[in-house]
């Protein structure tokens, strides 16, 4: 799954985000943000192409607010899909998505059901100039059996051989929390959610996420601790002095 998604991440990122952008000690190399809504209304002919009224609407560009919707209806049934993604490209990197899908087949003799789909995705490839603590949080709510979400943070360019810091997926309501320390290097983060309906029921999915970076905390001795340390060293020196 991650290998396929990483390929999509690189494809989405190409040409969507000009140049590099620095935020604190974070350099963004590429960004992919997109929403998709599609319908499938009609029987399939032997070569695998739909012969009915079908449509797919896709928006893939670097904007903070993306929204798309489509609907189709004919003698075979009706279907619709809509997706909205609101996100930002500053620390904390965050976003929220809302999806809905509907598909209802009126002709039960069709070899494949009428369906509606929706999806939203967010991905960044970035470089940390120095070690950073990270904190990831995501809340997901799904309605219906056709919803799915996926999130991961990996090293390098997202290749399956790179180290994985977290990778999670599922199809139910969930609250995700992860944290740790990343060294100065290159990383890929991705978050996506989809909704699919083909059973005459409305399917929905919504969620939000945040990925926050901060400099690792350093412990500075307090003045009182320094005094105690100094007193202890003096005492130890006195015990070690040779007695005459």
C-alpha positions in Angstrom: 0.0 0.0 0.0 2.7 2.5 1.0 4.7 1.9 -2.2 1.7 2.7 -4.3 0.8 5.7 -2.3 4.3 7.0 -2.4 4.2 6.9 -6.2 1.0 8.9 -6.0 2.6 11.4 -3.6 5.5 12.0 -6.0 3.1 12.3 -9.0 0.8 14.8 -7.1 3.8 16.8 -6.0 5.3 17.3 -9.4 4.6 20.8 -10.7 2.2 21.6 -7.9 4.6 23.4 -5.6 7.2 25.7 -7.2 10.6 25.9 -5.5 11.4 25.2 -1.9 10.0 26.9 1.2 11.6 27.2 4.6 9.6 27.2 7.8 11.7 27.4 11.0 14.3 24.7 10.5 12.1 22.8 8.0 12.6 23.0 4.2 9.7 21.8 2.1 10.8 20.1 -1.1 7.5 19.2 -2.6 3.8 19.2 -1.7 0.8 17.3 -3.0 -2.7 18.2 -2.1 -5.8 16.9 -3.9 -9.4 16.1 -3.9 -11.3 13.7 -6.1 -15.0 12.9 -6.7 -16.3 10.3 -9.1 -19.3 8.4 -10.3 -19.9 5.1 -12.1 -23.4 4.9 -13.6 -23.9 2.3 -16.3 -23.0 -1.2 -17.4 -19.5 -2.2 -18.5 -18.8 -3.4 -22.0 -16.4 -6.3 -22.6 -13.3 -4.1 -22.9 -13.8 -2.8 -19.3 -15.1 0.7 -20.1 -18.4 2.0 -18.8 -21.1 2.6 -21.4 -23.4 4.7 -19.3 -23.1 8.3 -18.0 -19.9 8.5 -15.9 -17.8 11.2 -14.6 -14.7 12.0 -12.5 -13.7 15.4 -11.2 -10.2 15.9 -9.8 -8.5 18.9 -8.4 -4.7 18.7 -7.6 -2.9 21.9 -6.8 -1.3 23.7 -4.0 -4.2 25.7 -2.5 -5.3 25.9 1.1 -9.0 25.2 0.2 -9.9 22.5 -2.4 -13.4 21.4 -3.1 -15.0 19.2 -5.8 -18.3 17.5 -6.4 -20.0 15.5 -9.2 -23.2 13.6 -9.7 -24.7 11.4 -12.5 -28.1 9.9 -13.0 -29.8 7.8 -15.7 -31.9 4.7 -16.2 -29.3 2.5 -14.5 -29.2 4.5 -11.2 -27.8 7.6 -9.6 -24.5 8.4 -7.9 -22.6 11.3 -6.5 -19.4 12.2 -4.7 -18.0 15.3 -3.0 -14.8 16.1 -1.2 -13.4 19.2 0.5 -9.9 19.6 2.0 -8.7 22.6 4.0 -5.0 22.6 4.9 -2.0 24.7 5.6 1.8 24.4 4.8 3.3 25.9 8.0 4.3 24.4 11.3 2.1 22.9 12.6 1.2 21.2 9.2 -2.5 20.5 9.4 -5.6 19.8 7.5 -9.3 18.7 7.6 -11.3 16.8 5.1 -15.0 16.1 4.6 -16.2 13.5 2.1 -19.6 12.0 1.0 -20.5 9.3 -1.6 -23.7 7.8 -2.8 -24.4 5.1 -5.3 -27.8 3.4 -6.0 -28.5 0.9 -8.7 -32.0 0.7 -10.1 -31.3 -2.0 -12.6 -30.2 -5.1 -10.6 -29.3 -7.0 -13.7 -26.2 -4.9 -14.2 -22.9 -6.8 -13.9 -21.4 -4.1 -11.7 -23.2 -1.7 -9.3 -23.6 2.0 -9.7 -21.1 3.7 -7.4 -20.0 7.1 -6.1 -16.5 7.8 -4.7 -14.7 10.7 -3.0 -11.1 11.2 -1.7 -8.8 13.8 -0.2 -5.0 13.6 0.2 -2.2 15.7 1.7 1.5 14.9 1.4 4.8 16.8 2.0 8.4 15.9 1.4 10.7 17.9 3.6 14.2 18.2 5.1 14.9 18.9 8.8 18.0 21.1 9.2 18.4 20.0 12.8 16.9 17.4 15.2 13.2 18.0 15.9 10.6 16.5 18.2 7.4 15.7 16.4 3.8 15.2 17.5 1.1 13.8 15.2 -2.6 13.8 16.1 -5.5 12.8 13.9 -9.2 12.3 14.5 -11.3 10.3 12.0 -15.1 9.7 11.8 -16.6 7.4 9.2 -20.2 6.7 8.3 -20.9 3.5 6.3 -18.8 0.6 5.3 -17.0 2.2 2.4 -14.7 4.6 4.2 -10.9 4.2 4.5 -8.0 6.3 5.9 -4.2 6.0 5.8 -1.3 8.0 7.3 2.4 7.5 7.5 5.7 9.2 8.2 8.8 7.7 6.6 12.4 8.6 6.0 14.1 9.5 2.8 11.9 9.8 -0.3 9.2 7.4 0.9 10.8 4.3 -0.6 9.6 1.0 1.1 13.2 0.4 2.2 13.3 3.6 4.2 12.8 3.7 8.0 9.1 3.9 9.0 8.3 6.1 12.0 4.6 5.4 11.9 2.1 4.0 9.5 -1.6 3.5 10.3 -4.7 2.7 8.3 -8.2 1.6 9.0 -11.9 1.9 8.2 -13.5 2.9 11.5 -13.7 5.9 13.8 -10.3 6.4 15.4 -8.1 8.8 17.4 -4.4 8.7 16.4 -1.5 10.0 18.4 2.2 9.5 17.8 5.3 11.4 18.9 9.1 11.0 18.8 12.3 12.7 17.7 13.5 13.0 14.1 17.2 13.6 13.3 18.3 16.1 10.6 17.4 14.3 7.4 14.8 14.0 4.6 11.3 12.7 5.3 7.8 12.1 3.7 4.5 12.6 5.5 1.1 11.6 3.9 -2.5 11.5 5.1 -5.5 10.5 3.0 -9.1 9.5 3.4 -11.6 7.9 0.9 -15.3 7.2 0.8 -17.1 4.7 -1.5 -20.8 3.8 -1.9 -22.5 1.2 -4.1 -25.3 -0.1 -1.9 -27.8 2.7 -2.0 -26.6 4.1 1.3 -24.9 7.4 2.0 -21.2 7.0 2.9 -19.3 9.7 4.7 -15.9 10.3 6.1 -14.4 13.3 7.9 -11.2 13.8 9.7 -8.4 16.2 10.7 -4.7 16.0 11.4 -1.8 18.0 12.7 1.9 17.4 12.5 3.9 19.7 14.8 7.6 20.1 15.1 9.6 21.7 18.0 13.2 21.9 19.0 14.1 19.1 21.5 14.0 20.4 25.1 17.4 20.9 26.8 17.7 20.6 30.6 19.4 23.7 32.1 20.6 23.4 35.7 18.8 25.8 38.1 20.9 28.1 40.3 20.0 26.2 43.4 21.0 22.9 41.8 24.4 24.5 40.8 24.9 25.6 44.4 24.2 22.1 45.7 26.5 20.6 43.1 29.3 23.0 44.1 28.8 22.2 47.8 29.0 18.5 47.0 32.2 18.9 45.0 33.8 20.9 47.9 32.8 18.2 50.4 34.2 15.5 48.2 37.4 17.4 47.8 37.7 17.8 51.6 37.2 14.0 52.1 39.9 13.2 49.6 42.5 15.6 51.2 45.3 13.7 52.9 45.3 14.3 56.7 48.5 15.4 58.4 
